[in-house]
């Protein structure tokens, strides 16, 4: 735009000048667009051939939280014994 038109549009607040900065970072040498899935277990064929040395393996997690134990239920006879007083209350 010519300077005169730009000044007029800026005065009417119809033009906003923005400065964009961009950077180009070269990809690292080990960059790949394919997602490599790590191996989770060995097969009987891999140890004799030695191909397992070149495979990436998924690390084991030895500290997962786990499931809480299923306990704390009333015995069925205790449930029946507490039912009549509840009815009369």
Backbone as JSON Lines, residues from 0, in Angstrom:
{"i":0,"aa":"X","n":[0.84,-1.19,0.0],"ca":[0.0,0.0,0.0],"c":[0.88,1.24,0.0]}
{"i":1,"aa":"X","n":[0.4,2.26,-0.66],"ca":[1.14,3.53,-0.59],"c":[1.12,4.07,0.84]}
{"i":2,"aa":"X","n":[2.11,4.88,1.15],"ca":[2.27,5.41,2.52],"c":[1.05,6.21,2.96]}
{"i":3,"aa":"X","n":[0.47,6.96,2.04],"ca":[-0.68,7.81,2.38],"c":[-1.89,6.96,2.76]}
{"i":4,"aa":"X","n":[-2.16,5.89,2.01],"ca":[-3.31,5.02,2.31],"c":[-3.06,4.24,3.61]}
{"i":5,"aa":"X","n":[-1.83,3.8,3.81],"ca":[-1.51,3.1,5.04],"c":[-1.72,3.98,6.26]}
{"i":6,"aa":"X","n":[-1.3,5.25,6.16],"ca":[-1.46,6.18,7.28],"c":[-2.94,6.42,7.55]}
{"i":7,"aa":"X","n":[-3.73,6.54,6.51],"ca":[-5.18,6.76,6.67],"c":[-5.86,5.55,7.32]}
{"i":8,"aa":"X","n":[-5.49,4.34,6.89],"ca":[-6.08,3.14,7.47],"c":[-5.65,2.95,8.92]}
{"i":9,"aa":"X","n":[-4.41,3.3,9.24],"ca":[-3.95,3.21,10.61],"c":[-4.67,4.22,11.5]}
{"i":10,"aa":"X","n":[-4.93,5.42,10.96],"ca":[-5.62,6.45,11.73],"c":[-7.05,6.02,12.04]}
{"i":11,"aa":"X","n":[-7.69,5.32,11.13],"ca":[-9.07,4.83,11.32],"c":[-9.12,3.48,12.05]}
{"i":12,"aa":"X","n":[-7.95,3.01,12.43],"ca":[-7.8,1.73,13.15],"c":[-8.37,0.56,12.34]}
{"i":13,"aa":"X","n":[-8.14,0.62,11.04],"ca":[-8.53,-0.47,10.16],"c":[-7.32,-1.3,9.73]}
{"i":14,"aa":"X","n":[-6.14,-0.86,10.12],"ca":[-4.92,-1.56,9.75],"c":[-4.07,-1.73,10.99]}
{"i":15,"aa":"X","n":[-3.56,-2.92,11.16],"ca":[-2.69,-3.22,12.28],"c":[-1.42,-3.85,11.71]}
{"i":16,"aa":"X","n":[-0.3,-3.22,11.96],"ca":[0.96,-3.74,11.46],"c":[1.54,-4.7,12.49]}
{"i":17,"aa":"X","n":[1.9,-5.89,12.01],"ca":[2.44,-6.92,12.87],"c":[3.75,-7.39,12.27]}
{"i":18,"aa":"X","n":[4.74,-7.57,13.13],"ca":[6.03,-8.09,12.69],"c":[6.11,-9.56,13.08]}
{"i":19,"aa":"X","n":[6.32,-10.41,12.12],"ca":[6.44,-11.84,12.36],"c":[7.91,-12.23,12.28]}
{"i":20,"aa":"X","n":[8.33,-13.01,13.26],"ca":[9.69,-13.53,13.25],"c":[9.6,-15.04,13.16]}
{"i":21,"aa":"X","n":[10.41,-15.59,12.32],"ca":[10.44,-17.05,12.2],"c":[11.89,-17.51,12.18]}
{"i":22,"aa":"X","n":[12.06,-18.73,12.66],"ca":[13.39,-19.32,12.72],"c":[13.35,-20.66,12.02]}
{"i":23,"aa":"X","n":[14.41,-21.01,11.39],"ca":[14.53,-22.31,10.75],"c":[15.59,-23.08,11.5]}
{"i":24,"aa":"X","n":[15.17,-24.21,12.08],"ca":[16.08,-25.06,12.83],"c":[16.26,-26.34,12.04]}
{"i":25,"aa":"X","n":[17.45,-26.68,11.66],"ca":[17.65,-27.91,10.89],"c":[17.35,-29.14,11.76]}
{"i":26,"aa":"X","n":[16.79,-30.18,11.17],"ca":[16.49,-31.38,11.96],"c":[17.77,-32.08,12.41]}
{"i":27,"aa":"X","n":[17.71,-32.74,13.57],"ca":[18.91,-33.45,14.04],"c":[19.21,-34.65,13.15]}
{"i":28,"aa":"X","n":[20.36,-35.22,13.35],"ca":[20.79,-36.31,12.48],"c":[19.94,-37.56,12.67]}
{"i":29,"aa":"X","n":[19.36,-37.77,13.86],"ca":[18.54,-38.96,14.12],"c":[17.06,-38.69,13.9]}
{"i":30,"aa":"X","n":[16.7,-37.66,13.15],"ca":[15.31,-37.29,12.93],"c":[14.65,-38.27,11.96]}
{"i":31,"aa":"X","n":[13.42,-38.65,12.29],"ca":[12.67,-39.55,11.44],"c":[11.19,-39.21,11.57]}
{"i":32,"aa":"X","n":[10.45,-39.28,10.48],"ca":[9.01,-39.03,10.54],"c":[8.23,-40.29,10.87]}
{"i":33,"aa":"X","n":[8.86,-41.45,10.79],"ca":[8.19,-42.71,11.12],"c":[8.32,-42.96,12.63]}
{"i":34,"aa":"X","n":[7.23,-43.45,13.21],"ca":[7.23,-43.75,14.64],"c":[7.71,-45.19,14.83]}
{"i":35,"aa":"X","n":[8.78,-45.36,15.54],"ca":[9.33,-46.7,15.78],"c":[8.72,-47.25,17.06]}
{"i":36,"aa":"X","n":[8.07,-48.39,16.96],"ca":[7.48,-49.04,18.13],"c":[8.54,-49.93,18.78]}
{"i":37,"aa":"X","n":[8.83,-49.7,20.06],"ca":[9.83,-50.53,20.71],"c":[9.3,-51.95,20.92]}
{"i":38,"aa":"X","n":[10.23,-52.88,20.93],"ca":[9.87,-54.28,21.15],"c":[9.51,-54.48,22.63]}
{"i":39,"aa":"X","n":[8.58,-55.4,22.88],"ca":[8.18,-55.65,24.26],"c":[8.58,-57.04,24.74]}
{"i":40,"aa":"X","n":[8.84,-57.95,23.84],"ca":[9.22,-59.3,24.27],"c":[10.11,-59.96,23.21]}
{"i":41,"aa":"X","n":[10.85,-60.95,23.64],"ca":[11.71,-61.72,22.74],"c":[10.94,-62.93,22.22]}
{"i":42,"aa":"X","n":[11.22,-63.29,20.99],"ca":[10.65,-64.51,20.41],"c":[11.72,-65.6,20.44]}
{"i":43,"aa":"X","n":[11.34,-66.85,20.28],"ca":[12.37,-67.91,20.31],"c":[13.4,-67.81,19.19]}
{"i":44,"aa":"X","n":[13.08,-67.1,18.11],"ca":[14.01,-67.0,16.99],"c":[15.05,-65.9,17.18]}
{"i":45,"aa":"X","n":[14.8,-64.92,18.02],"ca":[15.71,-63.78,18.12],"c":[17.02,-64.06,18.85]}
{"i":46,"aa":"X","n":[17.08,-64.78,19.97],"ca":[18.39,-64.95,20.63],"c":[19.45,-65.65,19.79]}
{"i":47,"aa":"X","n":[19.13,-66.74,19.04],"ca":[20.22,-67.37,18.28],"c":[20.78,-66.47,17.17]}
{"i":48,"aa":"X","n":[19.94,-65.66,16.56],"ca":[20.43,-64.83,15.45],"c":[21.17,-63.6,15.95]}
{"i":49,"aa":"X","n":[20.89,-63.15,17.17],"ca":[21.56,-61.95,17.69],"c":[20.94,-60.67,17.2]}
{"i":50,"aa":"X","n":[19.79,-60.73,16.53],"ca":[19.15,-59.51,16.02],"c":[18.55,-58.67,17.14]}
{"i":51,"aa":"X","n":[18.4,-59.23,18.34],"ca":[17.83,-58.49,19.45],"c":[18.74,-57.36,19.93]}
{"i":52,"aa":"X","n":[20.02,-57.43,19.58],"ca":[20.96,-56.37,20.0],"c":[20.69,-55.05,19.29]}
{"i":53,"aa":"X","n":[20.12,-55.12,18.1],"ca":[19.85,-53.91,17.32],"c":[18.46,-53.34,17.57]}
{"i":54,"aa":"X","n":[17.59,-54.08,18.28],"ca":[16.21,-53.66,18.49],"c":[16.07,-52.74,19.7]}
{"i":55,"aa":"X","n":[15.24,-51.71,19.58],"ca":[14.96,-50.89,20.77],"c":[13.88,-51.59,21.61]}
{"i":56,"aa":"X","n":[14.11,-51.74,22.9],"ca":[13.16,-52.4,23.78],"c":[12.48,-51.38,24.69]}
{"i":57,"aa":"X","n":[11.22,-51.65,24.99],"ca":[10.45,-50.8,25.87],"c":[10.94,-51.02,27.31]}
{"i":58,"aa":"X","n":[11.2,-49.95,28.06],"ca":[11.67,-50.13,29.44],"c":[10.54,-50.66,30.33]}
{"i":59,"aa":"X","n":[10.89,-51.48,31.3],"ca":[9.91,-52.03,32.22],"c":[9.61,-51.03,33.33]}
{"i":60,"aa":"X","n":[8.35,-51.0,33.75],"ca":[7.92,-50.15,34.85],"c":[7.66,-51.05,36.05]}
{"i":61,"aa":"X","n":[8.57,-51.04,37.01],"ca":[8.44,-51.91,38.17],"c":[7.68,-51.25,39.32]}
{"i":62,"aa":"X","n":[7.23,-50.03,39.15],"ca":[6.51,-49.35,40.24],"c":[5.15,-48.82,39.79]}
{"i":63,"aa":"X","n":[4.31,-49.65,39.14],"ca":[2.97,-49.17,38.81],"c":[2.1,-49.19,40.07]}
{"i":64,"aa":"X","n":[1.05,-48.37,40.12],"ca":[0.25,-48.31,41.34],"c":[-0.55,-49.59,41.6]}
{"i":65,"aa":"X","n":[-1.03,-50.29,40.58],"ca":[-1.79,-51.53,40.79],"c":[-3.22,-51.27,41.21]}
{"i":66,"aa":"X","n":[-3.99,-52.33,41.34],"ca":[-5.39,-52.23,41.72],"c":[-5.53,-52.35,43.24]}
{"i":67,"aa":"X","n":[-6.47,-51.61,43.84],"ca":[-6.68,-51.77,45.27],"c":[-7.33,-53.13,45.55]}
{"i":68,"aa":"X","n":[-7.05,-53.73,46.69],"ca":[-7.63,-55.04,46.98],"c":[-9.14,-54.93,47.19]}
{"i":69,"aa":"X","n":[-9.88,-55.94,46.7],"ca":[-11.33,-55.96,46.84],"c":[-11.66,-56.59,48.2]}
{"i":70,"aa":"X","n":[-11.85,-55.76,49.22],"ca":[-12.16,-56.27,50.55],"c":[-13.06,-55.26,51.25]}
{"i":71,"aa":"X","n":[-13.57,-55.69,52.43],"ca":[-14.38,-54.79,53.22],"c":[-15.88,-54.99,53.04]}
{"i":72,"aa":"X","n":[-16.32,-56.16,52.58],"ca":[-17.76,-56.42,52.41],"c":[-18.31,-57.1,53.65]}
{"i":73,"aa":"X","n":[-19.6,-56.87,53.91],"ca":[-20.26,-57.52,55.04],"c":[-20.61,-58.96,54.69]}
{"i":74,"aa":"X","n":[-20.57,-59.8,55.7],"ca":[-20.99,-61.18,55.53],"c":[-22.5,-61.21,55.29]}
{"i":75,"aa":"X","n":[-23.01,-62.11,54.42],"ca":[-24.45,-62.13,54.13],"c":[-25.33,-62.3,55.38]}
{"i":76,"aa":"X","n":[-24.9,-63.07,56.38],"ca":[-25.71,-63.22,57.59],"c":[-25.79,-61.93,58.39]}
{"i":77,"aa":"X","n":[-24.71,-61.16,58.38],"ca":[-24.74,-59.86,59.06],"c":[-25.67,-58.9,58.35]}
{"i":78,"aa":"X","n":[-25.75,-58.99,57.04],"ca":[-26.69,-58.14,56.29],"c":[-28.12,-58.48,56.66]}
{"i":79,"aa":"X","n":[-28.44,-59.8,56.77],"ca":[-29.8,-60.23,57.11],"c":[-30.13,-59.83,58.54]}
{"i":80,"aa":"X","n":[-29.18,-59.92,59.47],"ca":[-29.42,-59.58,60.86],"c":[-29.67,-58.08,61.05]}
{"i":81,"aa":"X","n":[-29.05,-57.23,60.2],"ca":[-29.25,-55.79,60.34],"c":[-30.46,-55.27,59.59]}
{"i":82,"aa":"X","n":[-31.11,-56.12,58.78],"ca":[-32.26,-55.67,57.98],"c":[-33.51,-55.41,58.84]}
{"i":83,"aa":"X","n":[-33.94,-56.3,59.78],"ca":[-35.17,-56.03,60.54],"c":[-35.13,-54.74,61.36]}
{"i":84,"aa":"X","n":[-34.02,-54.43,62.07],"ca":[-34.03,-53.16,62.79],"c":[-34.15,-51.96,61.84]}
{"i":85,"aa":"X","n":[-33.56,-52.07,60.66],"ca":[-33.66,-50.96,59.71],"c":[-35.1,-50.77,59.24]}
{"i":86,"aa":"X","n":[-35.85,-51.87,59.12],"ca":[-37.24,-51.77,58.67],"c":[-38.06,-51.03,59.72]}
{"i":87,"aa":"X","n":[-37.86,-51.32,61.0],"ca":[-38.67,-50.7,62.06],"c":[-38.21,-49.29,62.39]}
{"i":88,"aa":"X","n":[-37.0,-48.93,62.0],"ca":[-36.55,-47.55,62.23],"c":[-37.17,-46.65,61.19]}
